[in-house]
Amino acid sequence: MKLVDELFQIYRGRLQGTEEDLDMITLTVLEQLSQKEILGMIKELNEEELAYFFRLYLFEALKQKFDTHDIDHTLGEKRMYH
């Protein structure tokens, strides 16, 4: 994706590429883009990039759902009175 290449060139010597750095970059980019611009970029993805994009989204969404469920389940067990 062209945007990824551009961001890499901009930040390559400035940041170390830690999760915190990458999270900051992605949040900053998202704040500056409209929904129309984001959808335009998605439409430009080739089939392989689109499959990777969707796979990553599913992975992260499921991970978050399982993490939330585990936390809720653990808290629920602690609240039970026997």
N, CA, C and O atoms as CSV, one atom per row, in Angstrom:
chain,resi,resn,atom,element,x,y,z
A,1,MET,N,N,0.853,-1.171,0.000
A,1,MET,CA,C,0.000,0.000,0.000
A,1,MET,C,C,0.897,1.232,0.000
A,1,MET,O,O,1.866,1.324,0.753
A,2,LYS,N,N,0.554,2.142,-0.841
A,2,LYS,CA,C,1.361,3.352,-1.009
A,2,LYS,C,C,1.493,4.141,0.304
A,2,LYS,O,O,2.573,4.644,0.615
A,3,LEU,N,N,0.421,4.250,1.058
A,3,LEU,CA,C,0.451,5.003,2.315
A,3,LEU,C,C,1.445,4.396,3.298
A,3,LEU,O,O,2.171,5.122,3.977
A,4,VAL,N,N,1.480,3.084,3.374
A,4,VAL,CA,C,2.417,2.411,4.284
A,4,VAL,C,C,3.853,2.737,3.881
A,4,VAL,O,O,4.694,3.035,4.730
A,5,ASP,N,N,4.123,2.677,2.581
A,5,ASP,CA,C,5.476,3.006,2.099
A,5,ASP,C,C,5.841,4.449,2.429
A,5,ASP,O,O,6.965,4.724,2.852
A,6,GLU,N,N,4.906,5.364,2.240
A,6,GLU,CA,C,5.167,6.777,2.533
A,6,GLU,C,C,5.414,7.008,4.026
A,6,GLU,O,O,6.341,7.724,4.403
A,7,LEU,N,N,4.583,6.399,4.868
A,7,LEU,CA,C,4.762,6.549,6.317
A,7,LEU,C,C,6.085,5.952,6.776
A,7,LEU,O,O,6.761,6.514,7.637
A,8,PHE,N,N,6.450,4.823,6.205
A,8,PHE,CA,C,7.727,4.203,6.553
A,8,PHE,C,C,8.885,5.135,6.212
A,8,PHE,O,O,9.808,5.294,7.011
A,9,GLN,N,N,8.845,5.747,5.042
A,9,GLN,CA,C,9.909,6.660,4.633
A,9,GLN,C,C,9.982,7.881,5.552
A,9,GLN,O,O,11.073,8.351,5.875
A,10,ILE,N,N,8.837,8.387,5.967
A,10,ILE,CA,C,8.796,9.560,6.845
A,10,ILE,C,C,9.382,9.257,8.219
A,10,ILE,O,O,10.175,10.041,8.741
A,11,TYR,N,N,9.000,8.130,8.803
A,11,TYR,CA,C,9.349,7.842,10.195
A,11,TYR,C,C,10.524,6.886,10.364
A,11,TYR,O,O,10.910,6.591,11.495
A,12,ARG,N,N,11.090,6.405,9.293
A,12,ARG,CA,C,12.141,5.386,9.356
A,12,ARG,C,C,13.286,5.765,10.277
A,12,ARG,O,O,13.692,4.931,11.086
A,13,GLY,N,N,13.812,6.932,10.206
A,13,GLY,CA,C,14.943,7.314,11.047
A,13,GLY,C,C,14.554,8.018,12.324
A,13,GLY,O,O,15.409,8.301,13.164
A,14,ARG,N,N,13.271,8.307,12.485
A,14,ARG,CA,C,12.809,9.087,13.627
A,14,ARG,C,C,12.264,8.249,14.775
A,14,ARG,O,O,12.379,8.631,15.939
A,15,LEU,N,N,11.673,7.112,14.447
A,15,LEU,CA,C,11.073,6.257,15.464
A,15,LEU,C,C,11.678,4.864,15.376
A,15,LEU,O,O,12.271,4.490,14.364
A,16,GLN,N,N,11.518,4.101,16.457
A,16,GLN,CA,C,12.112,2.775,16.492
A,16,GLN,C,C,11.166,1.695,15.967
A,16,GLN,O,O,11.598,0.562,15.755
A,17,GLY,N,N,9.910,2.010,15.755
A,17,GLY,CA,C,8.964,1.019,15.258
A,17,GLY,C,C,8.382,0.139,16.344
A,17,GLY,O,O,7.913,-0.968,16.077
A,18,THR,N,N,8.413,0.640,17.579
A,18,THR,CA,C,7.788,-0.116,18.668
A,18,THR,C,C,6.274,-0.088,18.495
A,18,THR,O,O,5.753,0.691,17.697
A,19,GLU,N,N,5.570,-0.931,19.239
A,19,GLU,CA,C,4.104,-0.932,19.162
A,19,GLU,C,C,3.535,0.438,19.511
A,19,GLU,O,O,2.562,0.881,18.902
A,20,GLU,N,N,4.136,1.104,20.482
A,20,GLU,CA,C,3.662,2.430,20.875
A,20,GLU,C,C,3.850,3.430,19.739
A,20,GLU,O,O,2.962,4.239,19.469
A,21,ASP,N,N,5.007,3.377,19.072
A,21,ASP,CA,C,5.269,4.262,17.934
A,21,ASP,C,C,4.249,4.024,16.822
A,21,ASP,O,O,3.661,4.965,16.289
A,22,LEU,N,N,4.054,2.761,16.484
A,22,LEU,CA,C,3.146,2.420,15.392
A,22,LEU,C,C,1.703,2.771,15.735
A,22,LEU,O,O,0.944,3.207,14.870
A,23,ASP,N,N,1.328,2.583,16.982
A,23,ASP,CA,C,-0.019,2.949,17.418
A,23,ASP,C,C,-0.228,4.453,17.280
A,23,ASP,O,O,-1.284,4.899,16.830
A,24,MET,N,N,0.772,5.228,17.665
A,24,MET,CA,C,0.691,6.686,17.549
A,24,MET,C,C,0.545,7.112,16.090
A,24,MET,O,O,-0.274,7.972,15.766
A,25,ILE,N,N,1.345,6.504,15.213
A,25,ILE,CA,C,1.278,6.845,13.788
A,25,ILE,C,C,-0.099,6.515,13.224
A,25,ILE,O,O,-0.707,7.343,12.546
A,26,THR,N,N,-0.588,5.322,13.497
A,26,THR,CA,C,-1.876,4.916,12.928
A,26,THR,C,C,-3.021,5.772,13.445
A,26,THR,O,O,-3.910,6.138,12.676
A,27,LEU,N,N,-3.017,6.094,14.721
A,27,LEU,CA,C,-4.075,6.949,15.263
A,27,LEU,C,C,-4.017,8.351,14.664
A,27,LEU,O,O,-5.052,8.950,14.371
A,28,THR,N,N,-2.815,8.869,14.484
A,28,THR,CA,C,-2.651,10.193,13.884
A,28,THR,C,C,-3.166,10.204,12.451
A,28,THR,O,O,-3.855,11.140,12.045
A,29,VAL,N,N,-2.840,9.181,11.693
A,29,VAL,CA,C,-3.305,9.094,10.302
A,29,VAL,C,C,-4.821,9.001,10.258
A,29,VAL,O,O,-5.464,9.709,9.482
A,30,LEU,N,N,-5.397,8.136,11.081
A,30,LEU,CA,C,-6.854,7.971,11.084
A,30,LEU,C,C,-7.585,9.256,11.448
A,30,LEU,O,O,-8.655,9.535,10.907
A,31,GLU,N,N,-7.023,10.033,12.352
A,31,GLU,CA,C,-7.643,11.310,12.736
A,31,GLU,C,C,-7.696,12.287,11.567
A,31,GLU,O,O,-8.569,13.154,11.520
A,32,GLN,N,N,-6.775,12.151,10.634
A,32,GLN,CA,C,-6.675,13.098,9.528
A,32,GLN,C,C,-7.455,12.668,8.284
A,32,GLN,O,O,-7.617,13.463,7.358
A,33,LEU,N,N,-7.934,11.438,8.249
A,33,LEU,CA,C,-8.625,10.922,7.065
A,33,LEU,C,C,-10.136,10.883,7.280
A,33,LEU,O,O,-10.616,10.599,8.377
A,34,SER,N,N,-10.864,11.171,6.223
A,34,SER,CA,C,-12.316,11.040,6.267
A,34,SER,C,C,-12.690,9.597,5.918
A,34,SER,O,O,-11.863,8.835,5.419
A,35,GLN,N,N,-13.923,9.243,6.182
A,35,GLN,CA,C,-14.395,7.905,5.832
A,35,GLN,C,C,-14.277,7.681,4.321
A,35,GLN,O,O,-13.907,6.594,3.876
A,36,LYS,N,N,-14.590,8.702,3.550
A,36,LYS,CA,C,-14.499,8.605,2.094
A,36,LYS,C,C,-13.061,8.324,1.650
A,36,LYS,O,O,-12.835,7.507,0.758
A,37,GLU,N,N,-12.096,8.997,2.267
A,37,GLU,CA,C,-10.695,8.776,1.925
A,37,GLU,C,C,-10.246,7.364,2.302
A,37,GLU,O,O,-9.521,6.714,1.549
A,38,ILE,N,N,-10.678,6.900,3.466
A,38,ILE,CA,C,-10.315,5.551,3.917
A,38,ILE,C,C,-10.891,4.509,2.960
A,38,ILE,O,O,-10.189,3.587,2.546
A,39,LEU,N,N,-12.169,4.657,2.611
A,39,LEU,CA,C,-12.794,3.705,1.689
A,39,LEU,C,C,-12.126,3.747,0.315
A,39,LEU,O,O,-12.002,2.715,-0.345
A,40,GLY,N,N,-11.699,4.922,-0.113
A,40,GLY,CA,C,-10.979,5.038,-1.380
A,40,GLY,C,C,-9.679,4.249,-1.362
A,40,GLY,O,O,-9.338,3.582,-2.339
A,41,MET,N,N,-8.959,4.324,-0.262
A,41,MET,CA,C,-7.715,3.565,-0.141
A,41,MET,C,C,-7.980,2.070,-0.122
A,41,MET,O,O,-7.235,1.292,-0.719
A,42,ILE,N,N,-9.040,1.671,0.561
A,42,ILE,CA,C,-9.387,0.249,0.617
A,42,ILE,C,C,-9.735,-0.259,-0.785
A,42,ILE,O,O,-9.347,-1.365,-1.160
A,43,LYS,N,N,-10.457,0.539,-1.549
A,43,LYS,CA,C,-10.824,0.132,-2.904
A,43,LYS,C,C,-9.607,-0.031,-3.807
A,43,LYS,O,O,-9.659,-0.781,-4.781
A,44,GLU,N,N,-8.519,0.657,-3.499
A,44,GLU,CA,C,-7.304,0.567,-4.299
A,44,GLU,C,C,-6.450,-0.655,-3.966
A,44,GLU,O,O,-5.501,-0.955,-4.690
A,45,LEU,N,N,-6.771,-1.366,-2.880
A,45,LEU,CA,C,-5.990,-2.536,-2.497
A,45,LEU,C,C,-6.150,-3.641,-3.531
A,45,LEU,O,O,-7.237,-3.848,-4.069
A,46,ASN,N,N,-5.053,-4.350,-3.804
A,46,ASN,CA,C,-5.188,-5.521,-4.674
A,46,ASN,C,C,-5.782,-6.665,-3.839
A,46,ASN,O,O,-5.959,-6.531,-2.628
A,47,GLU,N,N,-6.081,-7.765,-4.487
A,47,GLU,CA,C,-6.769,-8.876,-3.815
A,47,GLU,C,C,-5.990,-9.406,-2.612
A,47,GLU,O,O,-6.577,-9.694,-1.569
A,48,GLU,N,N,-4.688,-9.533,-2.754
A,48,GLU,CA,C,-3.850,-10.043,-1.663
A,48,GLU,C,C,-3.837,-9.073,-0.476
A,48,GLU,O,O,-3.960,-9.488,0.677
A,49,GLU,N,N,-3.688,-7.781,-0.770
A,49,GLU,CA,C,-3.682,-6.772,0.288
A,49,GLU,C,C,-5.039,-6.718,0.998
A,49,GLU,O,O,-5.100,-6.581,2.220
A,50,LEU,N,N,-6.112,-6.826,0.232
A,50,LEU,CA,C,-7.447,-6.786,0.819
A,50,LEU,C,C,-7.680,-7.990,1.728
A,50,LEU,O,O,-8.242,-7.851,2.815
A,51,ALA,N,N,-7.251,-9.171,1.287
A,51,ALA,CA,C,-7.385,-10.375,2.110
A,51,ALA,C,C,-6.592,-10.223,3.400
A,51,ALA,O,O,-7.084,-10.577,4.471
A,52,TYR,N,N,-5.366,-9.699,3.313
A,52,TYR,CA,C,-4.536,-9.479,4.507
A,52,TYR,C,C,-5.191,-8.467,5.443
A,52,TYR,O,O,-5.242,-8.672,6.656
A,53,PHE,N,N,-5.688,-7.381,4.871
A,53,PHE,CA,C,-6.365,-6.331,5.629
A,53,PHE,C,C,-7.540,-6.914,6.414
A,53,PHE,O,O,-7.686,-6.656,7.608
A,54,PHE,N,N,-8.365,-7.692,5.741
A,54,PHE,CA,C,-9.549,-8.256,6.393
A,54,PHE,C,C,-9.162,-9.315,7.422
A,54,PHE,O,O,-9.765,-9.393,8.492
A,55,ARG,N,N,-8.155,-10.131,7.100
A,55,ARG,CA,C,-7.684,-11.143,8.046
A,55,ARG,C,C,-7.177,-10.493,9.328
A,55,ARG,O,O,-7.471,-10.959,10.429
A,56,LEU,N,N,-6.410,-9.409,9.174
A,56,LEU,CA,C,-5.880,-8.699,10.331
A,56,LEU,C,C,-7.004,-8.088,11.167
A,56,LEU,O,O,-6.974,-8.132,12.397
A,57,TYR,N,N,-7.994,-7.518,10.482
A,57,TYR,CA,C,-9.146,-6.958,11.194
A,57,TYR,C,C,-9.865,-8.050,11.983
A,57,TYR,O,O,-10.149,-7.866,13.166
A,58,LEU,N,N,-10.165,-9.188,11.344
A,58,LEU,CA,C,-10.837,-10.285,12.038
A,58,LEU,C,C,-10.026,-10.775,13.228
A,58,LEU,O,O,-10.574,-11.008,14.306
A,59,PHE,N,N,-8.722,-10.932,13.032
A,59,PHE,CA,C,-7.845,-11.399,14.097
A,59,PHE,C,C,-7.909,-10.470,15.305
A,59,PHE,O,O,-8.110,-10.922,16.432
A,60,GLU,N,N,-7.738,-9.179,15.067
A,60,GLU,CA,C,-7.732,-8.209,16.167
A,60,GLU,C,C,-9.103,-8.094,16.832
A,60,GLU,O,O,-9.191,-7.971,18.054
A,61,ALA,N,N,-10.171,-8.132,16.035
A,61,ALA,CA,C,-11.519,-8.027,16.600
A,61,ALA,C,C,-11.840,-9.246,17.461
A,61,ALA,O,O,-12.413,-9.112,18.543
A,62,LEU,N,N,-11.475,-10.426,16.986
A,62,LEU,CA,C,-11.706,-11.638,17.780
A,62,LEU,C,C,-10.840,-11.650,19.040
A,62,LEU,O,O,-11.298,-12.051,20.110
A,63,LYS,N,N,-9.606,-11.216,18.909
A,63,LYS,CA,C,-8.707,-11.143,20.068
A,63,LYS,C,C,-9.303,-10.233,21.142
A,63,LYS,O,O,-9.319,-10.577,22.323
A,64,GLN,N,N,-9.783,-9.085,20.719
A,64,GLN,CA,C,-10.393,-8.145,21.664
A,64,GLN,C,C,-11.646,-8.743,22.303
A,64,GLN,O,O,-11.864,-8.591,23.505
A,65,LYS,N,N,-12.460,-9.416,21.508
A,65,LYS,CA,C,-13.689,-10.017,22.012
A,65,LYS,C,C,-13.387,-11.094,23.049
A,65,LYS,O,O,-14.022,-11.141,24.103
A,66,PHE,N,N,-12.408,-11.965,22.748
A,66,PHE,CA,C,-12.029,-13.010,23.693
A,66,PHE,C,C,-11.422,-12.411,24.953
A,66,PHE,O,O,-11.714,-12.876,26.055
A,67,ASP,N,N,-10.577,-11.380,24.812
A,67,ASP,CA,C,-9.983,-10.730,25.985
A,67,ASP,C,C,-11.060,-10.113,26.864
A,67,ASP,O,O,-11.014,-10.245,28.087
A,68,THR,N,N,-12.024,-9.443,26.251
A,68,THR,CA,C,-13.120,-8.828,27.000
A,68,THR,C,C,-13.955,-9.891,27.693
A,68,THR,O,O,-14.342,-9.727,28.850
A,69,HIS,N,N,-14.231,-10.979,26.986
A,69,HIS,CA,C,-15.022,-12.064,27.565
A,69,HIS,C,C,-14.295,-12.675,28.751
A,69,HIS,O,O,-14.911,-12.938,29.784
A,70,ASP,N,N,-12.986,-12.906,28.616
A,70,ASP,CA,C,-12.202,-13.490,29.707
A,70,ASP,C,C,-12.208,-12.580,30.929
A,70,ASP,O,O,-12.319,-13.060,32.057
A,71,ILE,N,N,-12.089,-11.273,30.718
A,71,ILE,CA,C,-12.097,-10.317,31.834
A,71,ILE,C,C,-13.470,-10.314,32.491
A,71,ILE,O,O,-13.572,-10.371,33.717
A,72,ASP,N,N,-14.530,-10.248,31.683
A,72,ASP,CA,C,-15.894,-10.256,32.223
A,72,ASP,C,C,-16.174,-11.549,32.974
A,72,ASP,O,O,-16.792,-11.530,34.038
A,73,HIS,N,N,-15.725,-12.664,32.427
A,73,HIS,CA,C,-15.956,-13.958,33.058
A,73,HIS,C,C,-15.211,-14.051,34.392
A,73,HIS,O,O,-15.760,-14.542,35.378
A,74,THR,N,N,-13.970,-13.581,34.420
A,74,THR,CA,C,-13.167,-13.602,35.641
A,74,THR,C,C,-13.791,-12.707,36.710
A,74,THR,O,O,-13.875,-13.095,37.875
A,75,LEU,N,N,-14.226,-11.515,36.318
A,75,LEU,CA,C,-14.858,-10.611,37.279
A,75,LEU,C,C,-16.163,-11.191,37.779
A,75,LEU,O,O,-16.491,-11.048,38.957
A,76,GLY,N,N,-16.913,-11.841,36.908
A,76,GLY,CA,C,-18.175,-12.454,37.300
A,76,GLY,C,C,-17.968,-13.537,38.347
A,76,GLY,O,O,-18.761,-13.653,39.282
A,77,GLU,N,N,-16.919,-14.328,38.204
A,77,GLU,CA,C,-16.622,-15.376,39.186
A,77,GLU,C,C,-16.261,-14.781,40.533
A,77,GLU,O,O,-16.612,-15.346,41.569
A,78,LYS,N,N,-15.570,-13.658,40.543
A,78,LYS,CA,C,-15.171,-13.030,41.803
A,78,LYS,C,C,-16.357,-12.408,42.527
A,78,LYS,O,O,-16.327,-12.248,43.747
A,79,ARG,N,N,-17.401,-12.057,41.781
A,79,ARG,CA,C,-18.558,-11.419,42.389
A,79,ARG,C,C,-19.562,-12.434,42.948
A,79,ARG,O,O,-20.458,-12.063,43.706
A,80,MET,N,N,-19.420,-13.670,42.589
A,80,MET,CA,C,-20.372,-14.686,43.045
A,80,MET,C,C,-20.171,-14.954,44.534
A,80,MET,O,O,-19.048,-15.047,45.028
A,81,TYR,N,N,-21.283,-15.071,45.217
A,81,TYR,CA,C,-21.240,-15.368,46.643
A,81,TYR,C,C,-21.679,-16.820,46.842
A,81,TYR,O,O,-22.687,-17.242,46.275
A,82,HIS,N,N,-20.946,-17.574,47.628
A,82,HIS,CA,C,-21.279,-18.974,47.885
A,82,HIS,C,C,-21.591,-19.165,49.335
A,82,HIS,O,O,-21.898,-20.279,49.759
